[in-house]
Amino acid sequence: MRGGVIRFPHTGTEIPINSAFFKSAIHIIKFNSYVLAKRISRFLTGKKTSYSLAFYPQPSGPWYNAWLAARMGGVRVVKDTGSADAVFIFDDTTTSDIGRALEPALKAKAINHRINDISKTHVAKIFQEVFGYGVDIDPLTYQGKAAQKSDVNATHDGQVVDCPIAPDAVKPGSVYQKLIDSTFDGARSEDLRMAYVGGEIPVVFRKYKLLEKRFGTDYDHVDVWTADQAFSKDEQTQLIAFCEAMGLDFGAVDVMRDKHDGRIYVVDVNKTCMPVLCLTQKEQRRSFRQISGALVRLVERVKSH
């Protein structure tokens, strides 16, 4: 931490120490207290934990979904990858070769070892291959508004630009994508954050953002939906196929539905996601019951293979 900012060295992400930070920290502390109480309750009632999970090569902090879901589901978090029933490849970077370099014994019980690139360029490539239509555009020839974003994950630096643009206006390290119009009521836009765990879509967060904050993480309101509320059966099948093609076993996928063509577009993938912090504690617990249940089933399958 320096100058009122916490910097994560693996990604370069910086989080300012402000009122929003402390509000988020209080939310995480409350939820962790609930998870700890459940763990103590299981111990006092003699309910043994069935499985264990190790994180490798980086440890997971108690503010990440995978850690919280494991603890809430009664899965022990251990340090020894050799004795663990499953190993979560936790590498908070945009690209990584960790999974490819794993020893066979470790790879056989690894989660998220197949996903090695979550850049927006790669996400858009896999999306087009699976869905048959795309989101990327050529900013030099495209006519209309587009979204300019950093290709690196977790920067939240998107902005709307009018295309076509001059060659010297193309920003290095950025991608240019169709501006998906998910606006409604003239003031807000809608994003769908889909939790994905081992072939399941346990919960979908319907996030409302003010238009001027559409690329940020400040939400006006969030609803907790089921997959059936958010997507058709065909869309769910395609989204699961997309996650498999990406190599994702556990994470979050950001989806937007364009109000003009009615289609869904995957715009981001996160393999080391954190909770949606503006939920009430009741909603947070309800959503994590679904996520943790799916994670327990995933660990069980990994152990049995």
N, C-alpha and C positions, 0 to 999 in steps of 0.2 A: 504494500500500500504506500502511495506517495501522493502528496499534494491533494488530498481529498479524493483520491481515485484508487480503486482496487484494480490491478491489472493481472489478467490471467496469462502467464508466460507462454503457454502452449498455443494459444490462439491469438494473443495480442489484444483480446477484447478488454475494454476498460469500462468499469462501472462507477459512476460518480457517487460519492458518499453524500446523499442528500435525504430529504424527507421521504421520498419514494423508496430509497434503499432501506431505510429503517422500518417503513411500513411493510415491505416485503419480508424483511428479516423477522419481524414479529409474527407474520403469518406462518413462515417456515418453522419457527420455534414452537408455535402452538400445535402445528400439525405433527411435528416430531414428538412432542409430548404425548399426543394421542397414540402415535405408533408405539412409543415406549410403554405406555400404559397397557396396550394390548399384549406386548411382549411379556410384561410382568404378570399379567392375568393368565397367559398361557403357562407360565412357569409355576404359578401358584396352584393352578388346577391340574397340573401334571401332564399337560398336553405337550408332547415332544415335537420338536421341529423335524420334519421329514427330510429336508434337503439343505444343501449348503451351496453358496455361490461366492466365488472369488472374482475380484476385479483385476484386470491386467492390461497394459503395463502400468497404468495410472490408477491410483485409488479413487473411488468415487466419494465425493462429499455427500453429507446427509441432506443436501438440497436438490439432488438429482432424482429423476423419476425412478430409475432402475434401483437405486439404493432404497428409496422409500417404499416402492412396490414389493421388493424382496422382504424387507422388515415387516411390512404390514401383512404379507402373506405367510409369515412364519418361517421364511427361508433364512437360515443363518448366513451372515456375511463373514467370511473367513479370509485370511491372508494367504494361506497355503494353496497354491493352484493345483498341486499334486493330489491333495486329499479332497478338494472341492468336487461336488457332484457336477457342477457346471462352472465355466469360466466366462465372464463377460468381458469382451475386448473393449476396454474403455480408453479411447484415444480421442481426446477433444480437439481434433484438428480436421481441416477440410479434406486433405488427402493423407493416406497412410498405407504403408506396406506391412504393418504389424501382422495382420492376419495371414498374409502369404508366407511369412517367415516362421510361423509357428511350427514347433515339433509335432509330429503326427499324433502323439498321445494327447497333447493339449488341444490340437485342432479338432479332434474327435468329440470333444465336449465343450467346444467354444460357441459362444453366442456373439453375433455381429462380427465374426471374423471374415465374412465374405464381402463386406462393404468397405471399399477403399477410396471412394471418391464421392463427396457430397457437394461438389461445386455446382453452381447453378447451370453451368454449361453441360455437365454430365447429367444432371437431373433432367434437363430439357431434352437431351438426346435419348435417354431411356424412356421418357414420357412419350415422345413421338413414336418410338419403336413399338410401344405397347398399345397406345391409344389410336395411332394412325393419323393424328393431327398434332400440330405443334404450337409452341408459344414464342420461340425465338424469332426475331425479325432482323433484317439488314437495315441499320439506321440510315444508310446512305441512299436507300431507294424506297423505303417504306413510307407510305403516305398516312399521316395521322399521329395521334398521341401514342407514346410508348413509355415503358418503365425502364429507367436506367438504374442498375444495381451493381454492387460489387460482386464479383464471382466468388469471393471468399464467404464462408458461412458466418452467420451471427453478427453482421455489421450493421444491419438495419439502416442503410444509408440510401435507400431508394428515392428516386425523384421522377416526376413526370416531365418528359421532354417532347417537343414537337418535331416530327420527322417529315421529310429527310433532313439530315444535318450535314454539315461540311466535313470532309475527311479529317481536318485538323481539330474538329470539335469532339471527335470520338475519344472517350476517356479510357486510358489504358487500365487494364484489369477489370473492366466493367462488362456486363452483358446488357443487351437491349432486347426487351421482350414486349409482346403485345400487351397493351394496358387493358387488363381484364376489368370490365365494368360490372362490379358487384354492388353498386350503389343502390340505395333506396332512401326514401323519405327526404331526399335532397340534402342530407347532412351527414349521413353515415355510410360506411361500406361494411360488407360482411366477409369474414374469412372463416374457413372451416379447418380447424386443427384436429387431425385424425390420429388417435393413438393406434399404434400397430404393434402386435405382439404375436410372433410365431404363427402367422396365417389368420389371425383374428383381428377384428376392429372392435375392441371392447367399448370404446367411448369416442364421441366426437364433440369437440368444443366449438360452439357457434359463437364467434367473437365479433362484436360490433365495435367499429372504430370511427372516430370523427375523420372526415375526409382529409383534413390537413395533417392527420397523424396516421394515415393509412399504412405507411411503411414501418411504423414503430411498434413498440410493445405496450403502449398505453391504451387500454381497452375501456370503452364507454360502458359495456355490459357484456356478459358471457352467459350463454345457455348451455346446459349439458344435455346432449342428444345421444340417442342410439344411432348405430350405423343405418338402420332402416329409416330413421327420420331424416337423415342427411342425404342418403344416396339410394338410387335404385339398385336392384339385385345385380343387374349387368354392370353398373358402375362399381359396385363393391368387388365383383369378380375381377374387373380390370385393375382396380387399385391394389388388390392383393397380388395380382400378377406383376404389377409395377414394382411393388416392394420386394418381391422375390427376384426380379430382374436386377434391382439395385443391390441385392445381397443383404437387405435389412431384415433383422430378426426382431429387434426391439427399438422403438423410437417414435418419432412424431413426423407426420407428413402434413404440410400446409397445402390446402386445396381451395380454389376459388371457382365459383360458378358465374359465368358471364350471363348477364340478364338479357342479352340480345340473342345469342345463339343457343342458350340453355345448356351449353357444354360445361364440364368441369375441367379445370387445369391444375396440375400439380406444379407448384412454384417453389417449393423448398422441402428439404428433408433434413431432419436432425436426429443423430444417433446418440447424442448425450443430452437429451432434453430435460427441462426443468418444469415444475408445475405451473399451471395457469393461476397466478397468485391472487387475482381479484375475486375468486370464488369465495363463498362463505365456507366456513369449516364443515358444515353439513354437506354441502355440494362437493367439497374436496374429498371428504371421506367416501361419499357415494361413488365418485368417479374412480378413486384409487382401489376400491373394492373390486371393480371390474378389471382394472389394469393388473392388480396383484394376482387375481385369480388366473388370468391368462398367463402371467409370468410363471406361476407355480406349475401350470400345465406344460409350459415350454421346458422348464427345468426337468420336469418328470420325463418328458420325451427324450431330452438330451441324455439323461442318466441311463435310460433303458436301452440306448443304442450301443 
